[in-house]
Amino acid sequence: MVYGKPLSKGVPVFYSYWVDTRSKKEKAIDDWLPITSSRNAKWWYSAFHNVTAMVGAGVLGLPYAMSELGWGPGVTVLIISWVVTLYTLWQMVEMHEMVPGKRFDRYHELGQYAFGEKLGLYIVVPQQLVVEVGVDIVYMVTGGKSLKKFHDLVCKDCQNIKLTYFIMIFASVHFVLSHLPNFNSISGVSLAAAVMSLSYSTIAWASSLHKGVQDDVEYGYKAKTTAGTVFNFFSALGEVAFAYAGHNVVLEIQATIPSTPEKPSKGPMWRGVIVAYIVVALCYFPVALIGYWIFGNKVEDNILMSLEKPTWLIAMANMFVVIHVIGSYQIYAMPVFDMIETVLVKKLHFKPSTPLRFISRTVYVAFTMFVGITFPFFGGLLGFFGGFAFAPTTYFLPCIMWLAIYKPRKYSLSWIANWLCRIDTGTQAPENEISKDENSNIPINHAFGEKPGLNIVVPQQLICEVGVDIVYMVTGGKSLKKFHDLVCKDCKDIKLTYFIMIFASIHFILSNLPNFNSISGVSLAAAVMSLSTQFEIHKSANPIYSLLLFVIPYSTIATASIHKGVQADVEYGYKAKTASRTIFNFITALGDVEFAYAGHNVVLEIQAIIPSTPKKPSKKPMWKGVMVAYFIVVLCYFPRCSNWVLDVWKQCRGQHSHLTVANMFVVVYVIGSYQVPSKLLSQFVSRFASYKSVFF
């Protein structure tokens, strides 16, 4: 935080040389808040705080993640994650005092400096809260489950007790510990948790090794379908991201270490981080590799659940887990307490007091307990949370903030390393000379600033457009294959690969058409296929262009499934058999719906082809086209049985004629659909490559 101004021009610029111009009230508030109230921690505090923050329930799920990744990808992901997160953690340590006169005591303060006062909050705080609150809920459930497992192993003849009560027992500990004022006050709890993490990790892999490789061990993927395998793969990446999470509290931990110009806090902090990462390696790699080697793809999502003997050792390991997650809960809760108390005192102007702290923290613990009891399968959502918040705050945001603050020389080692971590192409893009109304990333630049705008929009836009084109490439190939198989049942089977290549060959030609207007005929055919109707198109840029190019959604002749009638064994219940898988499927379905409504990624580029004058701005014809397009969307998305549909099928001859026609319609449609986002990508690549400064 910035306090005051430098004493004089001749005095070295460092925060401790600055005059403290805070009012007495402001200083009292900062001395009361948990993050800034104590700065007398030692380097070993950093070591066990970081171990406690990082090594937790995630390490016990690594063998399960390995079963979803496989040997090669699994080992690669573990090693890369260890290296990358160590590098990004070093960045966070360096950035804590990178700017003279400032200590970024909180993650969001660093984000605000990098991205701007408001934008920094919007980017960092939601993700940080998702991570910290999510982890606390997971640990609430994990602590309860481990207590129950301990009870069941020690007292096998006792009456069965519901998980709910064990979660409440675990929560009762935090109703007490949560009132410790700051990080230094929980150092003893954190130390015990760090020791426990190494202990139960050792028990996990040593017991697995003692049990030996199982007779029926298999190392193939669990899922029986390609879609299921891909889903599990990305879920596993989220689980690994969760296992390596810890960056969300690193600045808050470093804020507890004293700092002077001669001995800045980054020295002892980094020493503690190195020790912590050695412990992380000793915990993660043996558990992940040995656990997967012993149990294969039948390993449980908690390796301790796959182990039953010796009973006393497994019971001890579960109790170690309980002690560890007690400390981990407190580590992640402390920044949340700080945020809550900051809002209450600085924004809502409550007086700093013990009753205020007692009520706010008690409510938070009660909330996490309630969610844990209500959704005891919350831990099953780690893959989702890992991809949504753990990965960005751990892997990406530190690199983005480093580039924004440090501004390394282009093509220097630091510049290359950060771009490799981000796998992104936005920040260093040159100023373009085309109209600033023709690209969706340009208005965002205007809204958020040049570099933050690119950082926010370009990666997401590229994911959408490249992802859609890849999906359409596969869809086109599959539909061609289906058409071939239906028309020529006695022909030799041809691999899907060749049909994708046939489909791609069309785009090797169409992709060389120069602009959006040049693909209007292709887009017209695609739009016709989406409704199986026809209409005329004018050759000049007008509202119908926006209609044709904007209608990405597709409604095939499959509407005639109504003609087939309701099936005898039809079921409308959820497919999944478990609550966690039902939630996963629900979230996936939301993504499917979002994909179906995708189209906004190219809307500004489509509008750019419409002429515009002060008297007749382009928004009017564009909006007319959009209204017609959305009317077609309704006809496509909410179909109903009609005489027209039935007449189509009456005209079709043969048992599979309707499927044959439908698949060819799909092929024609996705040809046009592929070209719309690819034109935007071609423009982006061409503009990027046209500037010599990018490559020389």
C-alpha positions, 0 to 999 in steps of 0.5 A, a space after each residue: 500500500 502507498 503511504 504518503 510521499 518521499 522525504 526528499 529527492 536525495 532519499 532512496 525511494 522505498 516504502 519504509 523511507 516514505 512519510 506515513 500520512 495516514 490519519 489516526 483512524 486509517 492507521 488504526 483500521 490497518 492495524 486492526 485488519 488481519 493482513 496488515 496487523 502483524 509484520 514480524 513473521 520469519 522465513 520459516 513461517 513462509 515455508 509452512 504457510 505455503 505448504 499448508 496452503 498448497 498441499 491439502 485434499 488435492 494431493 490425495 486426488 492426484 492418483 485419480 487425476 492420473 487415471 484420467 490423464 494416463 501415464 504420459 500426459 499425467 507425468 507431463 502435466 505434474 512436472 509442468 505444473 510444478 515448474 510453472 507454478 514455482 515460476 509464477 509464485 516467484 513472480 508474486 514474491 517479486 511483485 510484492 515490492 516491485 514498485 518503489 514505495 509500495 507493498 502489495 499486501 493483497 492479491 487484489 491490490 496487485 491486480 488493481 495496480 496492473 489493470 486499473 482501480 476498478 478493473 483490477 477488482 473485477 478481474 481478481 476478487 471474484 476469482 480469488 473468492 471462488 478459490 478461497 470460499 470454494 476451498 473452505 467448503 471443500 475442506 469442510 466436507 473433507 474434514 467431515 469425511 475424514 473424521 467419519 472414516 476415522 470413526 468407522 475404522 476405529 469403531 467398526 461395531 458402533 452405530 453408523 453416524 451421518 456425515 452431516 454430524 461429522 461436518 458439524 463437529 469439524 466446523 465446531 473447531 473453526 467456530 473457535 479458531 476463526 477468531 484468532 486475529 491474523 496470520 501470525 496468530 495461526 502459525 502454530 496451527 499452520 505448522 501442525 498442518 504442514 507436518 501432517 501433510 507430509 505425514 499422511 502423504 507418506 502414509 498414502 504412498 508407502 501403504 500403496 507400495 506395501 499393498 503391491 500392484 493389484 492383480 486386475 490393474 488397468 491403466 486404460 482410460 475409464 471412460 468408454 466414449 471419446 467424449 467421456 475421455 475428453 471430459 475426464 481429461 479436462 476435469 483432471 487438469 482442473 484437479 491438478 490446478 486445485 492441487 497446485 493452488 496456493 498463489 491466492 494467499 501468497 501476497 497475504 502471507 508475505 505481508 506478515 514478513 518485515 521488510 527494510 531496504 537492506 533486507 526486503 521481505 522477498 528474501 526470506 519469503 523466497 527461502 520459505 517458498 523453496 522449502 515449501 516446494 521441496 515438500 510439495 515435490 516429496 508429497 505430490 510425485 510419490 502419491 500420484 505415481 505410486 498410487 496410480 501404479 498400484 491401483 490403475 484406473 480403479 483408484 478412488 478420488 481419495 487415495 486413502 479410500 482405496 486403502 483399508 489395511 493396516 487399519 490403524 495406519 489408515 485411521 491415523 492418516 485420516 486423522 492427519 488429514 483432519 488436522 491438516 485441513 483445519 490449518 488449510 481452512 484457516 489459511 484460506 479463510 484469513 484473506 476472506 476475513 480481511 475482505 469482509 472486515 475491510 468492506 464492513 469498516 471502510 465501506 459501510 463504516 462500522 467501528 472496528 470491534 471484537 463483536 463485529 469480528 466475532 459476528 462476521 467470522 461466525 457467519 462465514 464459518 456457518 455459511 461454509 458449514 451449511 453449504 458443505 452439509 447441503 452439498 457433500 459432493 462439493 469436492 466432486 466439482 473441483 475440476 470445474 472450479 479448477 478450470 474456472 478460478 484455480 488455473 487463472 489465479 495460479 498460472 495466468 494472472 501472475 504472468 499477465 500482471 508481470 508483463 503489465 507492471 515489469 514490462 520486460 524487453 521484447 523477446 527477453 527471457 522474461 518476456 518469452 517465459 511469460 508468453 509461454 505460460 499464457 499461450 496468448 497473443 494479445 498484449 504485444 500486438 501492434 497498433 492496427 491501422 484499420 477502422 476501430 469499429 471493425 473488430 470486437 477487441 477494439 471497443 473492449 480496448 476502449 472500455 478497459 484500456 489497450 493492453 487489458 482489453 486485449 488480454 481480456 478479449 483476444 484469448 476468449 475470442 480465439 478460443 471460441 472461434 478456433 474451437 468452433 472451427 475445429 468442432 465444425 471440421 469434425 462435424 463435417 467429416 462425421 456427417 460426410 461419413 454418415 452420408 456415405 455409410 447410408 448411401 453405400 451400405 455395402 462399400 468398404 468402411 472408410 476411416 473418419 480421418 479421410 472424410 475430415 480431410 475431404 471436408 477440409 479440402 473444401 476450405 483450402 479453397 474457400 478460405 482464400 476468398 478475401 472477405 465477408 462479402 465474398 462468402 455471402 453465397 456460402 453463408 446463404 447456402 448455410 442459412 438455407 440448410 439451417 431451416 431447409 427453406 430458400 430466400 433471395 439475397 441482394 449482392 450489395 452489403 445490406 441487412 440480409 448480410 447480417 442475417 445470413 452471417 449472424 445465423 450460426 445456430 443450426 436446426 436439422 431435419 432431425 425435427 422429424 423425430 416427432 414422426 417416429 413417436 415417443 419411444 416405449 422405454 423413454 425416460 426423463 430422469 437425469 442420466 447420471 447415477 451420482 449427485 456430483 456427476 449430475 451437477 457436472 452434466 448440468 454445468 456441461 449442458 449450460 455450456 452446450 446451450 451457450 455454444 448453441 447461442 454463440 455468435 456475438 464473437 463475430 457480430 461487430 465484424 459482420 456489422 463492419 461490412 454494412 455502409 454507414 453514414 451519420 444519417 444512416 448509421 450501420 446499426 439500423 440495418 444491422 439490427 433489422 438483420 439481427 431481428 430476422 436472424 433471431 426469429 429464425 433462431 426461434 424457429 430452429 431452436 423451439 421446433 414443433 410438429 407441423 404439416 410441413 415437417 410430415 410432408 417432407 418425410 412423406 416425400 422421402 423414399 427409403 428407410 434412411 432417406 431422411 437421415 441421408 438428406 439431413 447429414 448432407 444438409 449438415 455438411 453444407 451448413 458447416 461449410 458456411 459456418 466454418 468460414 464465418 469465424 475463419 474469416 475473422 481469424 484470417 484477418 487477425 493473423 494477416 494484420 498481426 503478420 503484416 507488422 515487421 516489428 512483431 518478428 524483427 
